[in-house]
Each structure stands twice: as C-alpha cells, then as structure tokens.
Amino acid sequence: MSSPSKNLAAARKEADIQFALRRSCEDITEAARRTIRGSHLTTAKKRAEFRDLCKSLDDRLREFVEQCEAKERQQGSFAAFWDTCGLQLTTKELINPDKRCNLEPLGKFQDSVNTLRKLKKYATVRAGSPLAEFIDQALKAVDKSRTILSETNLDSTVWCEIPKLLLSLVGECIDHDQANEVVEEHHEQLKRLTFAADECAQQQQQAVIDGDMKQTEVLYFKRISIQESMVELFNQIYNTLDQYHADAFVQPMKKVHEVHSKSSNDISRVMKVNEALKQRVTQDIRTLQENQLSLRNDHNDAHAQFARFMDECGKSLETNQKQQDQCLAAIEELEKRLGVLGEERHRIVSVQLDTIEKEKRRVVDYNHFNAFVQQHTNSLQLTMQNAEAAEEVTDIFDEVLCSGCNLVEQHLKGVDKATDKERNNTHDERLKHFRGLYLTLGDLQYKKERNLEELDKKISQVHIQQEMAMETFNPKAKEYSQMKKELIKVREEMESQIDLLSQKATLHIEAFKPTEVALVESGRHFVHPVQELHDLNRNRQQKLLEYHNLMSTEGAQEPAVETEMQAIESMRAQIQPRKPRSSHGAPPLGSKRVGSSGSPTFDDDGSSPVRAAGRLA
C-alpha cells in the first residue's frame, strides 16, 4: 500500500495535466473563433485552418476524456463515504485481512491441560472418571477450536483466559488423597491392636481352661488396656475424616460454584460482544447495500443523461461545423452570423468541458464508492465470519466449562460418598471394638461382684463362728475376729476394683455415644453391647443359681479355722504391691497409671490398682 504523500503528489500531477488539457481546448476554440473573425486570410485558408483546428479540438477532447478516466482509476479516500453512509463500525473494529490468527494462547491452554496428566496423583484417577472425562473433553475442545480459528483472524486469548481457574481447581482435586488413604495408617494400627487383643483373648481362654485364675485376671486387664488404647485411634480417624471432608469436598465445592459463576459471566460477556458485533455488521452491510442500490439508480440515470448530452453536443458540433462551412462559403454575406455561431460554439465547448469534468468527477466518485463498497463489504463479511467463528468457539468453551464444573462436582460427590463409606466402615469397626472392650470389662466386673458376694457370705459365716466362740469362751474367738478383719480388708479392696471397672465402663459408654448416634442415623440395626452384657449376665446368673442348688443338695463340710487363716494369708500376700523394677525405674506392678484417654490403665502384666484377693471356694 502506497504512502499518503505519494498519493497526494500523483493527484496533484493528474490535476495539472487535466488543467493543461482543458486550457488547450479553450485555446483551440479561441483560435478558431479568431480565424473565423480574422480578415487577413482568404476564405479557403480560413476553411482549411478551421478544419485543422476542429480536428485538433477533437483530439484534445479525447485526451481530456482519457485523462479524466485515468484520474478515475486512482484510489481515492473512503473516509468521506463513512459518514455519508452512516456506518456504525469503525476501522479499528473491522478485522484486518493481513492480521493472522493467534493460536499461541490455545497451545498454552493445551499444555496446561496436558500438565494435569503429569501430576503425581493422576495415576490414581480412574479411566472414565469425571476428572479424566473433563481432561479428554478439554483436549477435544482445543483441537476443534484450533481447526475453526486457523481459518480466521481471531486471537484465542479471550477464550483461553476463562478456564484457568477451573484448571487450577481440577489440579487441586487430583492432588487430594483418597479417603481410604488418609486413614490407612490408623487402620493398620487398629488391625495390629485388634490382633493383639484377640491373641490376649486366646491366652485368657487357655488360662481359664488351665484353671490359672491369677493369670486370667492379669490377661483381663491387659486386654482392657489394649482395647482402651484403640479409642484414641478411632477419635483420630474421625478427626482425620472430618478434616479430609472439609479439604476435599466442602472447600472445592464452594470453589466450583464460584468458578462456574465467574466462567458463565465471562462466557456471557463474550457472547454479548460477538452478538452486538454481528448485529452492527449486519446493519452496516444492509446500509451499504441500500446506499449502493440508491447510488446505482442515480448513476444509471446520470450516465444516460450524460450520454444524451454528449450525443447532443456531438450533433451540435457537427451541425456547427457544417454551418460554419456554409458560412465560410458565403463569408461575405454571413460573416456576422459566423461570428455569432463562433460564440455559440465557444459556449457549447465550455459547457461541454464543464459537464465532462463534472461527469468524470461523478464517475470517479461512483467508481470510488463501488471500490469502497467492495472493500468494506469484504471486511464486513470477514468480520461476520470471524464473529460467527468466535461465537462457535465461545459455545465450545461454554460447553467445556459447564461440563467441567459438573464433572468436578460429580467427582467431589464421589469423594463425599467415599468419605461417608469410610466413616461407616470406621463406625462398624468402632462398634466391634467397643463390644469387645465393654464385654471384657463387664465379664471381669461380673466375676468380681460374684467374688464380692462370696466374701460377704464368708464374713457373715466367720461372724457367726466368732459369736458362737465368744458365747462358749472358746479361745478361737480371737482367731475368728482377726479372720473377720482380714476378710473385711479384702472386701474393701474388691469394692474399689469393682468401682474402678464400673467407672471405666461408664466412660467408654459415653465415648461410644457419637458412634452409636451415627449408626442409628444411618439406619443400622444392632444389639447394644450394654443390652448384650445384661442378657449375658442374666443367663450366667441363672446358671449359677442352678449350680448352687445342685451343690446345696450334696452338702459340704466347713473348713477348719487353720485352713481359713491360711486362705486369708494367701489373699493378703496377693494384694500386697510388688517391689519396683530396679533396671529402668518403672513403677511397681499393680500401680495406677493414666492413659491417653484420661482413664486408669494397668501394668504390662495386667495387675489392677488394687490386686484382687484370692477367690474363696
């Protein structure tokens, strides 16, 4: 495209040539008039010179017409037509045909999508899952958009900036661990503790079979200590699952809604801009077509009028020339008439020159306008094509964004379901753990209570023996009194153990209530360990009554006082605390410690805070 300075210089040169030709035509006409009026030439010479001047005038007229047509072929400025036609679009809003489409942002967007597949946690994303489906849809949308945009002059930046927040959110979702992974370590610890508790239970059963009641009691307390340590693990699992639910579901779901809202607003804005551009382009095309049709009609009328005028001028010149020839033949008689005709010819030529110049200027304007219409129509059509392509790409990205948000939301709902499933499994494990712990505590407490009942009976029996000895001044009354005191001490120790076991059971029932509420809310039907222990104790009580009835029918001899004293001494020896370990400075066996849950625990051998007295058979 030439510079404005060169176009201006060429226009000035053409104007100078046109002015020189017009001046030459006027000079020839003036010379012809002087020749006709002059008296220094003969009529024959006047006629010959007049013919030469007429021929020269015809040549100059043709050159003038050609010069006007050459000026018409020059490219004029279209700025004047813009306001005349009332066009809406400015030159900055039109698509430049020389501008190439910018696909670099689209390539960067594709690289960002492919980067999601390179994340470490992407290997855990199942094929066909919502996140994998979103990535596939995004890559297909990029390929389809590239195909469309490669044939346009558009910049892909306007669409590639919108999904950045969604890509970042998808990357965060991929980086999140699975629900079972975050509690996997806790479950492994639970399995190890459960295995240890089961192993302890087997050892306890074997001790019962062997009749080693002391070892059985030690294993009871050891099993309870293991099961109590599992309570804190369950609390950690619940806290971990709650935090995971907040990080992997609640916050991402909130971000999904925010991203979806922002993306929808951005897409709507782009669609509104393209729709407004299409409407303005359509209006400008319609306006140009209307102006072109109107000007074409005016041009046809003016051109027909100019053709008639040129024909009339040609006929007039021909008639004038014939009449001048006739006048020259009779120069003497028609000299005055010849002068008038010469004036008339000069006027006709002047009018013709003016009309030719005006007509050619009008033709130039008309052709310039046609060129402007052609060029601007092409620009408008190109702009319309780009607007339609932009609208199609906008629809594609809108579909990808909506689908992506829905798929991410579907993925997050899956995370929520997995979390709930893991929580329900944990509740089941907690129920199983609580059942074992509570039944173990209840079993031990039941046996301690039965032992306490036996002690009460024994104290009552010794008291009766003491009263009988005192009535008969039997010296063994003192031994019975000492035996009674020892039995009362053993009973107090036994009561403290039963109270401690009862407190432990109450604390564990309170700790189990959240799990109980969760199981009830989820519709799980189960027998509460408290009810199960109650039924078990009732059955055992019934069996004990049957055993007592059977033994009462057979009768039994009362043990001697010496035998009773030996049994009491044995029980006292058992409840005395052992000496502390000297190697590591650990507390003595049977000493009380406080565990992580705030409840007392026992030493490794299972000894209670107050060692139980031996059972009185």
C-alpha positions as CSV (number, residue, x, y, z in Angstrom):
1,M,0.0,0.0,0.0
2,S,1.5,3.4,-1.1
3,S,2.0,6.2,1.4
4,P,-0.4,9.2,1.6
5,S,2.4,11.6,0.5
6,K,2.9,9.7,-2.8
7,N,-0.9,9.6,-3.5
8,L,-1.1,13.3,-2.9
9,A,1.7,14.0,-5.3
10,A,0.2,11.8,-8.0
11,A,-3.2,13.5,-7.6
12,R,-1.6,16.9,-8.0
13,K,0.2,15.8,-11.1
14,E,-3.0,14.5,-12.6
15,A,-4.8,17.7,-11.8
16,D,-2.1,19.7,-13.6
17,I,-2.4,17.6,-16.7
18,Q,-6.1,17.9,-16.7
19,F,-5.9,21.7,-16.3
20,A,-3.4,21.9,-19.2
21,L,-5.7,19.9,-21.5
22,R,-8.7,22.0,-20.6
23,R,-6.7,25.1,-21.2
24,S,-5.5,23.7,-24.6
25,C,-9.1,23.0,-25.7
26,E,-10.1,26.5,-24.7
27,D,-7.1,28.0,-26.6
28,I,-8.0,26.0,-29.8
29,T,-11.6,27.2,-29.6
30,E,-10.4,30.8,-29.2
31,A,-8.0,30.3,-32.2
32,A,-10.9,29.0,-34.3
33,R,-13.0,32.0,-33.3
34,R,-10.2,34.4,-34.2
35,T,-9.7,32.6,-37.5
36,I,-13.3,33.0,-38.5
37,R,-13.3,36.6,-37.5
38,G,-9.9,37.5,-39.0
39,S,-9.7,39.3,-42.3
40,H,-6.1,38.6,-43.1
41,L,-6.8,35.2,-44.6
42,T,-8.8,34.1,-47.6
43,T,-11.9,32.1,-47.2
44,A,-10.2,28.9,-48.5
45,K,-7.3,29.2,-46.0
46,K,-9.8,30.1,-43.2
47,R,-11.8,26.9,-44.0
48,A,-8.6,24.8,-44.1
49,E,-7.3,26.3,-40.9
50,F,-10.7,26.0,-39.3
51,R,-10.8,22.2,-40.2
52,D,-7.4,21.7,-38.7
53,L,-8.4,23.5,-35.5
54,C,-11.6,21.4,-35.3
55,K,-9.5,18.2,-35.7
56,S,-7.1,19.4,-33.0
57,L,-10.1,20.2,-30.8
58,D,-11.5,16.7,-31.3
59,D,-8.1,15.2,-30.3
60,R,-7.8,17.4,-27.3
61,L,-11.3,16.5,-26.2
62,R,-10.5,12.8,-26.5
63,E,-7.3,13.3,-24.4
64,F,-9.3,15.2,-21.8
65,V,-11.8,12.4,-21.6
66,E,-9.0,9.8,-21.3
67,Q,-7.3,12.0,-18.7
68,C,-10.5,12.1,-16.6
69,E,-10.8,8.3,-16.9
70,A,-7.2,7.9,-15.8
71,K,-7.9,10.0,-12.8
72,E,-10.9,7.9,-12.1
73,R,-8.7,4.8,-11.8
74,Q,-6.8,6.3,-8.9
75,Q,-7.6,5.1,-5.4
76,G,-9.4,7.8,-3.5
77,S,-10.0,8.3,0.2
78,F,-13.0,6.3,1.6
79,A,-13.3,8.4,4.7
80,A,-16.0,10.7,3.2
81,F,-18.2,7.7,2.4
82,W,-18.2,6.5,6.0
83,D,-20.2,9.4,7.4
84,T,-22.3,9.7,4.2
85,C,-23.5,6.1,4.5
86,G,-24.0,6.3,8.3
87,L,-21.9,3.2,9.1
88,Q,-21.6,2.1,12.7
89,L,-18.4,0.1,12.8
90,T,-15.1,2.0,12.9
91,T,-11.9,0.9,11.1
92,K,-10.5,-0.3,14.4
93,E,-13.4,-2.7,14.9
94,L,-13.1,-4.3,11.5
95,I,-10.9,-7.4,11.1
96,N,-7.7,-6.6,9.3
97,P,-7.3,-9.2,6.4
98,D,-3.5,-9.0,6.9
99,K,-3.7,-10.0,10.5
100,R,-3.0,-13.6,11.2
101,C,-4.9,-15.7,13.8
102,N,-3.1,-16.0,17.2
103,L,-3.2,-19.7,18.3
104,E,-0.3,-19.4,20.8
105,P,-2.7,-19.0,23.9
106,L,-4.6,-22.0,22.7
107,G,-1.4,-24.0,22.6
108,K,-0.5,-22.9,26.1
109,F,-4.0,-23.9,27.3
110,Q,-3.5,-27.3,25.8
111,D,-0.1,-27.6,27.6
112,S,-1.9,-26.7,30.8
113,V,-4.4,-29.4,30.3
114,N,-1.7,-31.9,29.5
115,T,0.2,-30.9,32.6
116,L,-2.7,-32.3,34.7
117,R,-1.9,-35.7,33.3
118,K,1.7,-35.3,34.5
119,L,0.7,-34.8,38.2
120,K,1.9,-37.5,40.6
121,K,-1.7,-38.3,41.8
122,Y,-3.1,-38.5,38.3
123,A,-2.1,-42.2,38.2
124,T,-4.9,-42.8,40.9
125,V,-7.5,-41.2,38.6
126,R,-9.6,-44.0,37.1
127,A,-10.2,-44.0,33.3
128,G,-13.7,-42.8,32.7
129,S,-13.9,-40.9,35.9
130,P,-15.3,-37.3,35.9
131,L,-11.8,-35.7,36.1
132,A,-10.4,-37.9,33.3
133,E,-13.5,-37.2,31.2
134,F,-13.1,-33.4,31.7
135,I,-9.4,-33.6,30.5
136,D,-10.4,-35.5,27.4
137,Q,-13.2,-33.1,26.7
138,A,-10.9,-30.1,27.1
139,L,-8.3,-31.5,24.7
140,K,-11.1,-32.3,22.1
141,A,-12.4,-28.7,22.5
142,V,-8.8,-27.4,21.9
143,D,-8.5,-29.4,18.7
144,K,-11.9,-28.3,17.4
145,S,-11.3,-24.7,18.3
146,R,-7.9,-24.7,16.6
147,T,-9.5,-26.1,13.4
148,I,-12.1,-23.3,13.5
149,L,-9.7,-20.4,14.5
150,S,-7.0,-21.4,12.0
151,E,-9.3,-20.2,9.2
152,T,-10.0,-16.8,10.9
153,N,-8.1,-13.7,12.0
154,L,-9.1,-14.0,15.7
155,D,-7.0,-14.0,18.9
156,S,-7.6,-17.1,21.1
157,T,-6.6,-15.3,24.2
158,V,-10.2,-14.2,25.0
159,W,-11.3,-17.8,25.4
160,C,-8.1,-19.3,26.9
161,E,-8.1,-17.0,29.9
162,I,-11.5,-18.1,31.1
163,P,-10.8,-21.7,32.1
164,K,-7.6,-21.1,34.1
165,L,-9.4,-21.1,37.4
166,L,-11.2,-24.3,36.5
167,L,-7.9,-26.0,35.5
168,S,-6.3,-24.9,38.8
169,L,-9.3,-26.4,40.7
170,V,-9.1,-29.7,38.8
171,G,-5.4,-29.9,39.6
172,E,-6.2,-29.4,43.3
173,C,-8.8,-32.2,43.1
174,I,-6.3,-34.5,41.5
175,D,-3.7,-33.8,44.2
176,H,-6.1,-34.7,47.0
177,D,-5.6,-38.2,48.6
178,Q,-8.4,-40.8,48.6
179,A,-10.5,-41.1,51.8
180,N,-9.1,-44.6,52.5
181,E,-5.5,-43.4,52.0
182,V,-5.7,-40.7,54.7
183,V,-6.8,-43.2,57.4
184,E,-4.9,-46.2,56.1
185,E,-2.1,-45.8,58.7
186,H,-4.7,-45.6,61.5
187,H,-6.5,-48.7,60.3
188,E,-3.2,-50.6,60.2
189,Q,-2.6,-49.6,63.8
190,L,-6.2,-50.8,64.6
191,K,-5.5,-54.1,63.0
192,R,-2.3,-54.6,65.0
193,L,-4.1,-53.7,68.2
194,T,-7.1,-55.9,67.3
195,F,-4.7,-58.8,66.6
196,A,-3.0,-58.2,70.0
197,A,-6.4,-58.1,71.8
198,D,-7.5,-61.3,70.0
199,E,-4.2,-63.0,70.9
200,C,-4.7,-61.9,74.5
201,A,-8.2,-63.3,74.5
202,Q,-7.0,-66.7,73.3
203,Q,-4.3,-66.7,76.0
204,Q,-7.1,-65.8,78.5
205,Q,-9.3,-68.7,77.3
206,Q,-6.3,-71.1,77.6
207,A,-5.7,-69.8,81.2
208,V,-9.3,-70.4,82.1
209,I,-9.1,-73.9,80.7
210,D,-5.9,-74.5,82.8
211,G,-7.6,-73.1,85.9
212,D,-5.0,-70.3,86.4
213,M,-7.3,-67.6,87.7
214,K,-4.5,-65.3,88.6
215,Q,-3.1,-65.3,85.0
216,T,-6.7,-65.0,83.8
217,E,-7.2,-61.7,85.7
218,V,-3.8,-60.4,84.5
219,L,-4.8,-61.1,80.9
220,Y,-8.2,-59.4,81.5
221,F,-6.5,-56.2,82.5
222,K,-4.0,-56.4,79.7
223,R,-6.8,-56.9,77.1
224,I,-8.7,-54.0,78.5
225,S,-5.6,-51.8,78.3
226,I,-5.1,-52.7,74.7
227,Q,-8.8,-52.1,73.8
228,E,-8.7,-48.7,75.6
229,S,-5.7,-47.6,73.6
230,M,-7.8,-48.2,70.4
231,V,-10.3,-45.5,71.5
232,E,-7.9,-42.7,70.8
233,L,-7.2,-44.2,67.3
234,F,-10.9,-44.1,66.5
235,N,-11.1,-40.5,67.6
236,Q,-8.1,-39.7,65.3
237,I,-9.8,-41.4,62.4
238,Y,-12.9,-39.3,62.9
239,N,-11.0,-36.1,63.1
240,T,-8.9,-37.0,60.1
241,L,-12.1,-37.9,58.1
242,D,-13.7,-34.6,59.1
243,Q,-10.7,-32.6,58.1
244,Y,-10.4,-34.5,54.8
245,H,-14.1,-33.9,54.1
246,A,-13.6,-30.2,54.6
247,D,-10.5,-30.0,52.5
248,A,-11.5,-32.4,49.7
249,F,-15.2,-31.7,49.4
250,V,-16.6,-28.6,51.2
251,Q,-13.9,-26.1,50.1
252,P,-13.6,-27.4,46.5
253,M,-17.4,-27.5,46.1
254,K,-17.5,-23.8,47.1
255,K,-14.8,-23.0,44.6
256,V,-16.6,-25.0,41.9
257,H,-19.7,-22.8,42.3
258,E,-17.6,-19.6,42.3
259,V,-15.7,-20.7,39.2
260,H,-18.9,-21.8,37.4
261,S,-20.5,-18.4,38.2
262,K,-17.5,-16.4,37.0
263,S,-17.0,-18.6,33.9
264,S,-20.7,-18.2,33.0
265,N,-20.4,-14.4,33.3
266,D,-17.3,-14.3,31.2
267,I,-18.8,-16.5,28.5
268,S,-22.0,-14.4,28.6
269,R,-19.9,-11.3,28.2
270,V,-18.0,-12.7,25.2
271,M,-21.3,-13.9,23.6
272,K,-22.9,-10.5,24.1
273,V,-19.9,-8.7,22.5
274,N,-20.0,-11.1,19.5
275,E,-23.8,-10.8,19.2
276,A,-23.6,-7.0,19.3
277,L,-20.7,-7.1,16.7
278,K,-22.8,-9.3,14.4
279,Q,-25.8,-7.0,14.6
280,R,-23.7,-4.0,13.8
281,V,-22.0,-5.8,10.9
282,T,-25.4,-6.9,9.6
283,Q,-26.7,-3.4,9.9
284,D,-23.7,-1.9,8.1
285,I,-24.0,-4.5,5.2
286,R,-27.7,-3.6,4.9
287,T,-26.9,0.1,4.9
288,L,-24.1,-0.3,2.3
289,Q,-26.4,-2.3,0.0
290,E,-29.2,0.2,0.3
291,N,-26.8,3.1,-0.4
292,Q,-25.2,1.2,-3.3
293,L,-28.7,0.4,-4.8
294,S,-29.7,4.0,-4.5
295,L,-26.5,5.3,-6.0
296,R,-26.6,2.8,-8.8
297,N,-30.0,4.1,-9.8
298,D,-28.8,7.6,-9.7
299,H,-25.6,6.6,-11.6
300,N,-27.6,5.0,-14.3
301,D,-29.9,8.0,-14.7
302,A,-26.9,10.4,-14.7
303,H,-25.0,8.2,-17.2
304,A,-27.9,8.1,-19.5
305,Q,-28.4,11.8,-19.2
306,F,-24.6,12.3,-19.9
307,A,-24.8,10.1,-22.9
308,R,-27.7,12.0,-24.3
309,F,-25.8,15.2,-23.6
310,M,-22.7,14.0,-25.3
311,D,-24.7,12.9,-28.3
312,E,-26.4,16.3,-28.4
313,C,-23.1,18.0,-28.1
314,G,-21.6,15.9,-30.9
315,K,-24.6,16.6,-33.1
316,S,-24.4,20.3,-32.2
317,L,-20.7,20.4,-33.0
318,E,-21.3,18.6,-36.3
319,T,-24.1,21.0,-37.2
320,N,-22.0,23.9,-36.1
321,Q,-19.1,22.8,-38.3
322,K,-21.4,22.3,-41.3
323,Q,-23.0,25.6,-40.7
324,Q,-19.5,27.2,-40.3
325,D,-18.5,25.6,-43.6
326,Q,-21.6,27.1,-45.2
327,C,-20.9,30.4,-43.7
328,L,-17.3,30.3,-44.9
329,A,-18.7,29.5,-48.4
330,A,-20.7,32.7,-48.1
331,I,-18.4,34.5,-45.9
332,E,-19.2,37.9,-47.1
333,E,-23.0,37.5,-46.6
334,L,-22.8,35.6,-43.3
335,E,-19.8,37.0,-41.6
336,K,-21.8,38.4,-38.7
337,R,-23.8,35.2,-38.5
338,L,-20.5,33.2,-38.4
339,G,-19.3,35.3,-35.5
340,V,-22.4,34.5,-33.6
341,L,-22.1,30.8,-34.3
342,G,-18.4,31.0,-33.2
343,E,-19.5,32.5,-29.9
344,E,-22.2,29.8,-29.6
345,R,-19.6,27.1,-30.3
346,H,-17.3,28.5,-27.7
347,R,-20.1,28.5,-25.2
348,I,-21.1,24.9,-26.1
349,V,-17.5,23.8,-25.8
350,S,-17.1,25.5,-22.4
351,V,-20.3,23.9,-21.2
352,Q,-19.2,20.6,-22.6
353,L,-15.9,20.8,-20.8
354,D,-17.5,21.7,-17.6
355,T,-20.1,18.9,-18.0
356,I,-17.4,16.4,-19.0
357,E,-15.3,17.3,-16.0
358,K,-18.3,17.1,-13.7
359,E,-19.4,13.8,-15.2
360,K,-16.0,12.3,-15.0
361,R,-15.7,13.5,-11.4
362,R,-19.0,11.9,-10.7
363,V,-18.0,8.7,-12.4
364,V,-14.7,8.8,-10.4
365,D,-16.7,9.2,-7.2
366,Y,-19.1,6.5,-8.2
367,N,-16.3,4.1,-9.0
368,H,-14.5,5.0,-5.8
369,F,-17.7,4.4,-3.9
370,N,-18.1,1.0,-5.6
371,A,-14.5,0.1,-4.7
372,F,-15.2,1.3,-1.1
373,V,-18.3,-0.8,-1.0
374,Q,-16.5,-3.9,-2.4
375,Q,-13.6,-3.5,0.1
376,H,-15.8,-2.6,3.1
377,T,-18.2,-5.4,2.2
378,N,-15.3,-7.9,2.2
379,S,-14.2,-6.5,5.5
380,L,-17.7,-6.8,6.9
381,Q,-18.1,-10.3,5.6
382,L,-14.7,-11.3,7.0
383,T,-15.7,-9.7,10.3
384,M,-19.1,-11.6,10.2
385,Q,-17.2,-14.9,9.6
386,N,-14.9,-14.2,12.4
387,A,-17.8,-13.2,14.7
388,E,-19.6,-16.5,13.8
389,A,-16.4,-18.4,14.4
390,A,-15.9,-16.6,17.7
391,E,-19.5,-17.4,18.7
392,E,-18.9,-21.1,17.8
393,V,-15.7,-21.2,19.8
394,T,-17.4,-19.5,22.7
395,D,-20.2,-22.1,22.6
396,I,-17.5,-24.8,22.7
397,F,-15.7,-23.3,25.7
398,D,-19.1,-22.7,27.4
399,E,-19.9,-26.4,27.0
400,V,-16.5,-27.4,28.2
401,L,-16.7,-25.1,31.3
402,C,-20.2,-26.2,32.2
403,S,-19.4,-29.9,31.6
404,G,-16.1,-29.5,33.5
405,C,-17.8,-27.9,36.5
406,N,-20.5,-30.6,36.5
407,L,-17.9,-33.3,36.3
408,V,-15.8,-31.8,39.0
409,E,-18.9,-31.6,41.1
410,Q,-19.7,-35.2,40.3
411,H,-16.1,-36.1,41.4
412,L,-16.5,-34.2,44.6
413,K,-19.8,-36.0,45.3
414,G,-17.9,-39.3,44.8
415,V,-15.3,-38.1,47.3
416,D,-18.2,-37.3,49.7
417,K,-19.7,-40.8,49.2
418,A,-16.3,-42.4,49.7
419,T,-15.8,-40.4,52.9
420,D,-19.2,-41.4,54.2
421,K,-18.4,-45.1,53.3
422,E,-15.1,-44.9,55.1
423,R,-16.8,-43.3,58.1
424,N,-19.5,-46.0,58.2
425,N,-16.8,-48.7,58.0
426,T,-15.0,-47.0,60.9
427,H,-18.2,-46.9,62.8
428,D,-18.6,-50.7,62.3
429,E,-15.0,-51.2,63.5
430,R,-15.6,-48.9,66.4
431,L,-18.8,-50.9,67.3
432,K,-16.8,-54.2,67.1
433,H,-14.1,-52.7,69.2
434,F,-16.4,-51.3,71.8
435,R,-18.4,-54.5,72.1
436,G,-15.1,-56.5,72.8
437,L,-13.9,-53.8,75.3
438,Y,-17.3,-53.4,77.1
439,L,-18.0,-57.2,77.3
440,T,-14.4,-57.8,78.7
441,L,-15.0,-55.1,81.4
442,G,-18.4,-56.4,82.1
443,D,-17.2,-60.0,82.3
444,L,-14.4,-59.0,84.8
445,Q,-16.8,-56.8,86.8
446,Y,-19.4,-59.6,87.0
447,K,-16.8,-62.1,88.3
448,K,-15.5,-59.5,90.8
449,E,-19.1,-58.9,92.0
450,R,-19.7,-62.6,92.4
451,N,-16.5,-62.9,94.3
452,L,-17.7,-60.0,96.5
453,E,-20.9,-61.9,97.2
454,E,-18.9,-64.9,98.3
455,L,-16.8,-62.7,100.6
456,D,-19.9,-61.3,102.1
457,K,-21.2,-64.8,102.8
458,K,-17.8,-65.7,104.3
459,I,-17.7,-62.7,106.5
460,S,-21.2,-63.5,107.8
461,Q,-20.2,-67.1,108.4
462,V,-17.0,-66.0,110.3
463,H,-19.0,-63.5,112.3
464,I,-21.4,-66.3,113.4
465,Q,-18.5,-68.5,114.3
466,Q,-17.0,-65.6,116.3
467,E,-20.2,-65.1,118.2
468,M,-20.6,-68.8,119.0
469,A,-17.0,-68.9,120.2
470,M,-17.5,-65.9,122.4
471,E,-20.6,-67.4,124.0
472,T,-18.6,-70.5,124.9
473,F,-15.4,-68.7,125.8
474,N,-13.7,-70.6,123.1
475,P,-10.0,-69.3,122.6
476,K,-10.5,-69.4,118.8
477,A,-12.8,-66.3,119.1
478,K,-9.7,-64.1,118.7
479,E,-8.7,-66.0,115.5
480,Y,-12.2,-65.6,114.2
481,S,-12.0,-61.8,114.9
482,Q,-8.7,-61.5,113.1
483,M,-10.0,-63.5,110.2
484,K,-13.1,-61.2,110.0
485,K,-10.9,-58.1,109.9
486,E,-8.8,-59.6,107.1
487,L,-11.8,-60.5,105.1
488,I,-13.2,-57.0,105.5
489,K,-10.0,-55.5,104.2
490,V,-10.1,-57.9,101.2
491,R,-13.7,-56.9,100.6
492,E,-12.9,-53.2,100.6
493,E,-10.1,-53.8,98.1
494,M,-12.5,-55.8,96.0
495,E,-15.1,-53.0,96.1
496,S,-12.6,-50.4,94.9
497,Q,-11.7,-52.6,92.0
498,I,-15.4,-53.0,91.1
499,D,-16.0,-49.2,91.3
500,L,-13.0,-48.7,89.1
501,L,-14.3,-51.1,86.5
502,S,-17.8,-49.5,86.7
503,Q,-16.3,-46.1,86.1
504,K,-14.3,-47.4,83.1
505,A,-17.5,-48.9,81.6
506,T,-19.4,-45.6,82.1
507,L,-16.6,-43.6,80.5
508,H,-16.4,-45.9,77.5
509,I,-20.2,-45.8,77.1
510,E,-20.1,-42.0,76.9
511,A,-17.2,-42.2,74.4
512,F,-19.2,-44.6,72.3
513,K,-22.3,-42.4,72.1
514,P,-21.2,-40.4,69.0
515,T,-20.7,-43.7,67.1
516,E,-24.0,-45.0,68.4
517,V,-25.8,-41.9,67.2
518,A,-24.1,-42.1,63.8
519,L,-25.1,-45.8,63.5
520,V,-28.7,-45.1,64.4
521,E,-28.9,-42.1,62.0
522,S,-27.5,-44.3,59.2
523,G,-30.3,-46.9,59.8
524,R,-28.0,-49.6,61.1
525,H,-29.7,-52.2,63.4
526,F,-27.5,-53.7,66.1
527,V,-27.7,-55.0,69.6
528,H,-26.1,-52.5,72.0
529,P,-23.2,-54.1,74.0
530,V,-24.9,-52.9,77.2
531,Q,-28.0,-54.9,76.5
532,E,-25.9,-57.8,75.3
533,L,-23.9,-57.8,78.5
534,H,-27.1,-57.5,80.5
535,D,-28.6,-60.6,78.8
536,L,-25.3,-62.5,79.2
537,N,-25.1,-61.8,82.9
538,R,-28.7,-62.8,83.4
539,N,-28.0,-66.2,81.7
540,R,-24.9,-66.7,83.8
541,Q,-26.8,-65.8,87.0
542,Q,-29.4,-68.4,86.1
543,K,-26.7,-71.0,85.6
544,L,-25.0,-70.1,88.9
545,L,-28.3,-70.5,90.8
546,E,-28.7,-73.9,89.3
547,Y,-25.2,-74.8,90.3
548,H,-25.8,-73.5,93.9
549,N,-29.0,-75.5,94.2
550,L,-27.2,-78.6,93.0
551,M,-24.3,-78.1,95.5
552,S,-26.7,-77.4,98.4
553,T,-28.3,-80.8,97.9
554,E,-25.0,-82.5,98.3
555,G,-23.8,-80.5,101.4
556,A,-20.3,-79.5,102.2
557,Q,-18.2,-79.5,105.4
558,E,-17.0,-76.2,106.7
559,P,-13.2,-75.8,106.6
560,A,-11.3,-75.7,109.8
561,V,-10.1,-72.3,111.3
562,E,-6.5,-73.1,110.3
563,T,-7.4,-73.6,106.7
564,E,-9.4,-70.4,106.6
565,M,-6.5,-68.4,108.1
566,Q,-4.1,-69.9,105.5
567,A,-6.5,-68.8,102.7
568,I,-6.7,-65.2,104.2
569,E,-2.9,-65.0,104.4
570,S,-2.7,-66.1,100.8
571,M,-5.1,-63.4,99.7
572,R,-3.2,-60.7,101.7
573,A,0.0,-61.8,100.1
574,Q,-1.6,-61.4,96.7
575,I,-2.9,-57.8,97.3
576,Q,0.4,-56.6,98.6
577,P,2.2,-54.5,95.9
578,R,5.3,-55.9,94.3
579,K,8.7,-54.3,94.6
580,P,9.6,-51.7,91.8
581,R,11.8,-52.8,89.0
582,S,15.4,-51.7,89.5
583,S,16.6,-51.9,85.9
584,H,14.6,-48.9,84.4
585,G,13.0,-47.3,87.4
586,A,9.4,-48.3,86.2
587,P,6.5,-48.1,88.7
588,P,5.8,-51.3,90.6
589,L,3.4,-53.9,89.2
590,G,-0.2,-53.0,90.2
591,S,0.5,-49.3,90.4
592,K,-2.0,-46.9,88.7
593,R,-1.2,-45.0,85.5
594,V,-3.3,-42.6,83.5
595,G,-3.6,-43.4,79.8
596,S,-4.1,-41.1,76.8
597,S,-7.9,-41.2,77.2
598,G,-7.7,-40.0,80.9
599,S,-8.8,-43.3,82.4
600,P,-6.5,-45.5,84.6
601,T,-4.5,-48.2,82.8
602,F,-2.6,-51.2,84.2
603,D,1.0,-52.6,84.1
604,D,2.1,-54.9,81.4
605,D,1.2,-58.0,83.4
606,G,-2.4,-56.7,83.7
607,S,-2.3,-56.1,87.5
608,S,-5.1,-53.8,88.8
609,P,-4.6,-50.8,91.1
610,V,-5.7,-53.0,94.0
611,R,-4.7,-56.6,93.5
612,A,-7.7,-58.8,93.8
613,A,-7.9,-61.2,96.6
614,G,-8.0,-64.9,96.0
615,R,-11.3,-66.5,95.5
616,L,-12.9,-68.3,98.4
617,A,-14.0,-71.6,97.1
